[in-house]
């Protein structure tokens, strides 16, 4: 005789704790099941609460509300009056009666029959849209192969096919097709194309803080106020993307207004001199209106920051310790770059041409903060019309 299946209330309590940020094992023990069981639930669902176990939201009519509708109709009351008593929109009540009344000649509305019809219609899983639309599925898979996020793909579909309802899908549907077994539509291995590369959703981790390394620096609080709202282009954020054991690195520069990315090739180490030369070479290729400031953390690689400022005409400002959000655009970009340059790998094997190709692909991704334009498009528009600031949040 097999083990009894856990009550739905137990599973729902487990997923409620997961949604609050509890670890899988801790949540499992708290609801009275083993850690192995909790991990199996989590892994099978792809880290997402199953639709059948979601918390009641009040979005759908309940049996008691349907009974009130039936009583009101029998008493000859109008749909609008019934809706007002229920606190629902008149269109909700009208749609409910039209869809769930009897299909015989009487066309009566009965609460129990309406509830049964609604439950049958709401049974899951339903056929996934991506599974039933090959053209849409191929478009989404192509976006994932280019390492676009599901949100970028969903937004770009609306831009590319504004009048084609078939070519629409939400980013959450794409995530479910990747993570949840049985949702179909996308090959599971495409999850590796996501930024995290995981096949199961995980809680967000905290970024490690950097330590103060040297003195003689100008803090970010003294940076011009115009840099804060991103309305004026030419303010950059920089950092090093580190390789295995800290033995190799790639320099990253991100323009705050357009999110345009420059990658610095550091084949001979990432000491202060190498970083100085790479930053200076990259920045001096830009027009003067794109060289206003550079924000960096307090890493020792910027010990020659004064020489950068003099050679490139670019003031350097330093972030406060343990404050990565002060370089938010750069932190986000480094996360994207880990799709191309995974942690724990040797970054010295990548040539300057490799970095240029990655930068081009990253600058070709549509960005929500740019109104779903790409950084390359935003920068091109800026250079063509310097007086028009880029669309940016």
C-alpha positions as CSV (number, residue, x, y, z in Angstrom):
1,X,0.0,0.0,0.0
2,X,1.5,3.3,-1.1
3,X,1.9,6.4,1.0
4,X,-1.2,8.7,1.3
5,X,-1.0,11.8,-0.9
6,X,-0.6,15.0,1.1
7,X,-3.5,17.3,1.5
8,X,-3.8,20.2,-0.9
9,X,-3.7,22.5,2.1
10,X,-0.3,21.1,3.1
11,X,1.1,21.7,-0.4
12,X,-0.5,25.1,-0.6
13,X,1.1,26.0,2.8
14,X,4.5,24.8,1.5
15,X,4.3,27.1,-1.6
16,X,3.1,30.0,0.5
17,X,6.3,29.7,2.6
18,X,8.4,29.4,-0.6
19,X,6.8,32.6,-1.9
20,X,7.9,34.3,1.4
21,X,11.5,33.3,0.7
22,X,11.9,30.2,2.9
23,X,14.4,27.6,2.0
24,X,12.9,24.4,0.5
25,X,14.0,22.1,3.3
26,X,12.8,24.5,6.0
27,X,9.5,25.0,4.3
28,X,9.0,21.3,4.0
29,X,9.6,20.6,7.7
30,X,7.4,23.5,8.7
31,X,4.4,22.0,6.9
32,X,5.1,18.5,8.2
33,X,6.8,16.7,5.2
34,X,10.3,15.5,4.7
35,X,13.0,17.6,3.0
36,X,13.2,15.1,0.2
37,X,9.5,15.6,-0.5
38,X,9.8,19.4,-0.5
39,X,12.7,19.2,-2.9
40,X,10.8,16.9,-5.2
41,X,7.8,19.3,-5.2
42,X,10.1,22.2,-5.9
43,X,12.1,20.5,-8.6
44,X,9.0,19.0,-10.4
45,X,7.3,22.5,-10.5
46,X,10.4,24.3,-11.7
47,X,10.4,26.5,-8.6
48,X,7.0,27.9,-9.5
49,X,3.8,27.5,-7.5
50,X,1.6,25.2,-9.5
51,X,-1.6,26.8,-10.9
52,X,-3.8,24.4,-9.1
53,X,-2.2,25.3,-5.7
54,X,-2.2,29.1,-6.0
55,X,-3.9,31.1,-3.3
56,X,-7.5,32.1,-3.9
57,X,-7.5,35.6,-5.2
58,X,-11.1,36.5,-5.4
59,X,-10.7,37.0,-9.1
60,X,-13.2,34.2,-9.9
61,X,-16.8,33.9,-8.8
62,X,-17.4,31.6,-5.9
63,X,-20.3,29.1,-5.5
64,X,-22.0,31.4,-2.9
65,X,-21.8,34.3,-5.4
66,X,-23.4,32.2,-8.1
67,X,-26.2,31.2,-5.7
68,X,-26.9,34.9,-5.1
69,X,-27.0,35.5,-8.8
70,X,-29.5,32.6,-9.2
71,X,-31.7,34.0,-6.4
72,X,-31.6,37.5,-7.8
73,X,-32.6,36.3,-11.3
74,X,-35.4,34.3,-9.9
75,X,-36.6,37.4,-8.2
76,X,-36.6,39.4,-11.4
77,X,-33.7,41.7,-10.4
78,X,-31.5,43.3,-13.1
79,X,-28.0,42.1,-13.7
80,X,-26.7,45.6,-12.7
81,X,-28.4,45.4,-9.3
82,X,-27.1,41.9,-8.6
83,X,-23.6,43.0,-9.6
84,X,-23.8,46.0,-7.2
85,X,-24.8,43.8,-4.3
86,X,-21.9,41.4,-5.0
87,X,-19.4,44.2,-5.5
88,X,-18.7,42.9,-9.0
89,X,-18.7,44.6,-12.4
90,X,-22.0,44.3,-14.3
91,X,-20.0,42.8,-17.2
92,X,-18.8,40.0,-14.9
93,X,-22.3,39.0,-13.9
94,X,-23.5,39.3,-17.5
95,X,-20.7,37.2,-18.8
96,X,-21.3,34.6,-16.1
97,X,-25.0,34.2,-16.9
98,X,-24.4,34.0,-20.6
99,X,-21.6,31.4,-20.4
100,X,-22.9,29.1,-17.7
101,X,-26.7,29.0,-17.9
102,X,-28.5,25.8,-19.1
103,X,-28.3,25.0,-22.7
104,X,-31.8,23.7,-23.1
105,X,-34.9,25.6,-24.1
106,X,-35.4,27.1,-20.6
107,X,-32.0,28.8,-20.6
108,X,-32.2,29.0,-16.8
109,X,-29.3,29.9,-14.6
110,X,-28.6,27.4,-11.8
111,X,-25.7,27.9,-9.4
112,X,-24.6,24.3,-9.1
113,X,-24.5,23.8,-12.9
114,X,-22.7,27.1,-13.4
115,X,-20.1,26.1,-10.8
116,X,-19.5,22.8,-12.5
117,X,-19.2,24.4,-15.9
118,X,-16.7,27.0,-14.5
119,X,-14.6,24.3,-12.8
120,X,-14.5,22.2,-16.0
121,X,-13.5,25.2,-18.1
122,X,-10.8,26.1,-15.5
123,X,-9.2,22.7,-15.4
124,X,-5.4,22.7,-15.9
125,X,-3.2,22.1,-17.7
126,X,-4.6,23.6,-20.8
127,X,-2.8,23.2,-24.1
128,X,0.1,25.7,-24.0
129,X,0.0,28.5,-26.6
130,X,3.7,27.9,-27.5
131,X,3.0,24.2,-28.1
132,X,0.2,24.9,-30.5
133,X,1.7,27.8,-32.5
134,X,4.9,26.7,-34.3
135,X,5.6,30.2,-35.8
136,X,5.4,31.8,-32.3
137,X,7.5,29.0,-30.8
138,X,10.3,29.4,-33.3
139,X,10.4,33.2,-32.8
140,X,10.6,32.8,-29.0
141,X,13.3,30.1,-29.3
142,X,15.3,32.3,-31.6
143,X,15.2,35.1,-29.1
144,X,16.3,32.8,-26.3
145,X,19.3,31.6,-28.4
146,X,20.3,35.2,-28.8
147,X,20.1,35.4,-25.0
148,X,17.2,37.8,-24.9
149,X,15.2,37.6,-21.6
150,X,11.5,36.4,-21.8
151,X,10.4,39.9,-21.0
152,X,12.4,41.3,-23.9
153,X,11.0,38.7,-26.2
154,X,7.4,39.4,-25.2
155,X,7.8,43.1,-25.6
156,X,9.6,42.8,-29.0
157,X,6.8,40.5,-30.3
158,X,4.3,43.4,-29.7
159,X,6.6,45.7,-31.6
160,X,7.3,43.3,-34.5
161,X,3.7,42.0,-34.9
162,X,1.4,44.8,-33.6
163,X,-1.7,43.5,-35.5
164,X,-1.2,39.7,-35.1
165,X,-2.8,38.4,-31.9
166,X,-1.4,34.9,-32.6
167,X,2.2,36.3,-32.2
168,X,1.6,37.4,-28.6
169,X,2.8,35.7,-25.5
170,X,3.6,36.9,-21.9
171,X,7.0,36.6,-20.4
172,X,5.5,34.4,-17.6
173,X,4.2,31.9,-20.2
174,X,7.8,31.7,-21.6
175,X,9.2,31.0,-18.1
176,X,6.6,28.3,-17.5
177,X,7.3,26.7,-20.8
178,X,11.0,26.5,-19.7
179,X,10.6,25.6,-16.1
180,X,7.4,23.7,-15.5
181,X,7.2,20.1,-16.6
182,X,4.2,19.4,-18.8
183,X,3.8,23.0,-20.0
184,X,5.5,22.0,-23.3
185,X,6.4,24.3,-26.2
186,X,10.1,25.0,-25.5
187,X,13.0,22.7,-25.2
188,X,14.2,22.5,-21.6
189,X,17.9,23.0,-22.5
190,X,17.0,26.6,-23.7
191,X,16.9,27.5,-20.0
192,X,20.7,27.6,-20.3
193,X,20.2,30.7,-22.5
194,X,18.7,32.6,-19.6
195,X,20.9,34.9,-17.7
196,X,21.1,32.6,-14.7
197,X,21.4,29.4,-16.8
198,X,19.2,27.6,-14.2
199,X,16.5,25.1,-15.0
200,X,14.8,25.9,-11.7
201,X,13.9,29.3,-10.3
202,X,15.9,30.3,-7.3
203,X,15.8,33.2,-4.8
204,X,17.9,36.2,-5.7
205,X,21.4,36.2,-4.1
206,X,23.0,39.2,-2.5
207,X,26.0,40.7,-4.3
208,X,29.3,40.6,-2.5
209,X,30.6,43.9,-1.2
210,X,34.0,45.3,-2.2
211,X,36.5,46.6,0.4
212,X,38.2,50.0,0.5
213,X,41.5,49.6,-1.3
214,X,43.1,53.0,-1.6
215,X,42.9,56.7,-0.8
216,X,43.0,59.8,-2.9
217,X,39.7,59.4,-4.5
218,X,36.6,61.6,-5.3
219,X,33.4,60.0,-4.0
220,X,30.3,59.5,-6.1
221,X,28.4,61.9,-3.9
222,X,30.4,64.7,-5.6
223,X,29.5,63.5,-9.1
224,X,27.4,66.1,-11.1
225,X,23.6,65.8,-10.3
226,X,22.9,65.5,-14.0
227,X,24.2,62.0,-13.9
228,X,21.5,60.8,-11.5
229,X,18.5,61.1,-13.7
230,X,20.2,59.8,-16.9
231,X,18.9,62.7,-18.9
232,X,22.4,63.8,-20.0
233,X,24.4,61.2,-21.8
234,X,28.1,60.6,-21.3
235,X,28.2,59.3,-17.7
236,X,29.7,55.8,-17.5
237,X,29.9,53.0,-15.0
238,X,32.8,50.6,-15.0
239,X,33.9,47.4,-13.3
240,X,36.0,44.2,-13.8
241,X,34.3,40.9,-14.6
242,X,36.6,38.4,-12.9
243,X,37.6,34.9,-14.1
244,X,38.6,31.8,-12.3
245,X,40.6,32.4,-9.1
246,X,40.9,36.1,-9.9
247,X,43.6,35.4,-12.5
248,X,41.9,36.9,-15.5
249,X,39.4,39.7,-16.1
250,X,37.4,41.6,-18.7
251,X,36.7,45.3,-18.2
252,X,33.2,46.5,-18.6
253,X,31.9,50.1,-19.3
254,X,28.2,51.0,-19.5
255,X,26.8,54.3,-20.6
256,X,24.0,55.2,-18.1
257,X,21.6,56.9,-20.6
258,X,21.7,54.4,-23.5
259,X,23.1,51.3,-21.6
260,X,25.6,51.0,-24.4
261,X,28.4,48.5,-23.5
262,X,32.1,48.6,-24.1
263,X,34.2,45.6,-23.2
264,X,37.9,46.0,-22.4
265,X,40.4,43.3,-23.5
266,X,43.0,42.7,-20.7
267,X,45.3,40.0,-22.1
268,X,48.3,41.0,-19.9
269,X,46.6,41.1,-16.5
270,X,44.2,43.5,-14.8
271,X,46.5,45.6,-12.7
272,X,46.3,49.4,-12.4
273,X,48.4,50.0,-15.4
274,X,46.6,47.6,-17.7
275,X,43.2,48.9,-16.7
276,X,44.4,52.5,-17.1
277,X,45.6,51.9,-20.7
278,X,42.4,49.9,-21.6
279,X,40.0,52.5,-20.2
280,X,41.9,55.4,-21.8
281,X,42.0,53.7,-25.2
282,X,38.3,52.9,-25.2
283,X,37.1,56.3,-23.9
284,X,39.2,58.4,-26.2
285,X,37.5,56.9,-29.2
286,X,34.2,58.6,-28.1
287,X,33.1,62.1,-28.9
288,X,33.5,64.7,-26.2
289,X,29.8,64.8,-25.3
290,X,30.0,61.1,-24.3
291,X,32.9,61.7,-21.9
292,X,31.5,63.3,-18.8
293,X,32.2,61.0,-15.9
294,X,33.1,57.4,-14.9
295,X,31.8,55.7,-11.7
296,X,33.8,52.7,-10.4
297,X,34.0,50.7,-7.2
298,X,37.0,51.0,-4.9
299,X,39.1,48.2,-6.5
300,X,42.9,48.5,-6.5
301,X,42.8,48.3,-10.3
302,X,41.8,52.0,-10.3
303,X,44.9,53.2,-8.5
304,X,45.9,55.1,-11.6
305,X,42.5,56.9,-11.9
306,X,44.1,60.3,-11.9
307,X,46.1,59.4,-15.1
308,X,42.8,58.2,-16.7
309,X,41.2,61.5,-15.9
310,X,44.0,63.5,-17.4
311,X,44.5,61.3,-20.5
312,X,40.9,60.8,-21.4
313,X,39.4,64.0,-20.0
314,X,37.1,61.8,-17.9
315,X,36.6,62.5,-14.2
316,X,36.5,59.3,-12.1
317,X,34.2,59.0,-9.1
318,X,34.2,56.1,-6.6
319,X,31.2,54.3,-5.0
320,X,30.8,53.9,-1.3
321,X,31.9,50.5,0.1
322,X,29.3,47.7,-0.2
323,X,27.1,49.8,-2.4
324,X,26.8,48.1,-5.8
325,X,23.5,49.8,-6.5
326,X,25.4,53.0,-7.1
327,X,26.6,51.3,-10.3
328,X,23.2,49.7,-11.0
329,X,23.5,49.7,-14.8
330,X,27.0,48.1,-14.6
331,X,25.9,45.5,-12.1
332,X,23.0,44.5,-14.3
333,X,25.2,44.3,-17.4
334,X,27.8,42.1,-15.6
335,X,24.9,39.8,-14.8
336,X,24.1,39.6,-18.5
337,X,27.7,39.0,-19.4
338,X,27.9,36.0,-17.2
339,X,25.8,34.2,-19.9
340,X,28.8,34.6,-22.2
341,X,31.6,34.4,-19.6
342,X,30.5,32.0,-16.8
343,X,31.9,32.3,-13.3
344,X,34.9,30.0,-12.6
345,X,36.2,30.1,-16.2
346,X,39.4,31.4,-17.7
347,X,38.6,34.8,-19.3
348,X,42.0,35.1,-20.8
349,X,41.1,32.7,-23.6
350,X,38.7,35.3,-25.2
351,X,40.2,37.5,-27.9
352,X,39.5,41.2,-28.5
353,X,37.3,40.0,-31.5
354,X,35.4,37.7,-29.1
355,X,34.7,40.6,-26.8
356,X,33.6,42.8,-29.7
357,X,31.1,40.2,-30.9
358,X,29.6,39.8,-27.4
359,X,29.3,43.6,-27.0
360,X,27.6,43.8,-30.3
361,X,25.1,41.2,-29.4
362,X,24.4,42.8,-26.0
363,X,24.0,46.2,-27.6
364,X,21.5,44.6,-30.0
365,X,19.1,43.5,-27.3
366,X,15.9,45.4,-26.8
367,X,15.7,47.1,-23.4
368,X,12.5,47.9,-21.5
369,X,14.1,51.0,-20.0
370,X,14.7,52.3,-23.6
371,X,11.2,51.8,-24.7
372,X,12.2,48.4,-26.1
373,X,14.8,50.0,-28.4
374,X,18.3,48.5,-28.3
375,X,21.3,50.4,-26.8
376,X,22.8,50.6,-30.3
377,X,19.7,52.2,-31.6
378,X,19.6,54.6,-28.7
379,X,23.3,55.6,-29.2
380,X,22.8,56.0,-32.9
381,X,19.8,58.3,-32.4
382,X,21.9,60.3,-29.8
383,X,24.8,60.8,-32.1
384,X,22.5,61.8,-35.0
385,X,20.7,64.3,-32.8
386,X,22.8,65.3,-29.8
387,X,20.2,67.7,-28.4
388,X,17.6,64.9,-28.1
389,X,18.2,62.9,-24.9
390,X,17.6,59.1,-25.2
391,X,14.4,57.6,-23.8
392,X,15.4,56.2,-20.5
393,X,13.9,55.5,-17.1
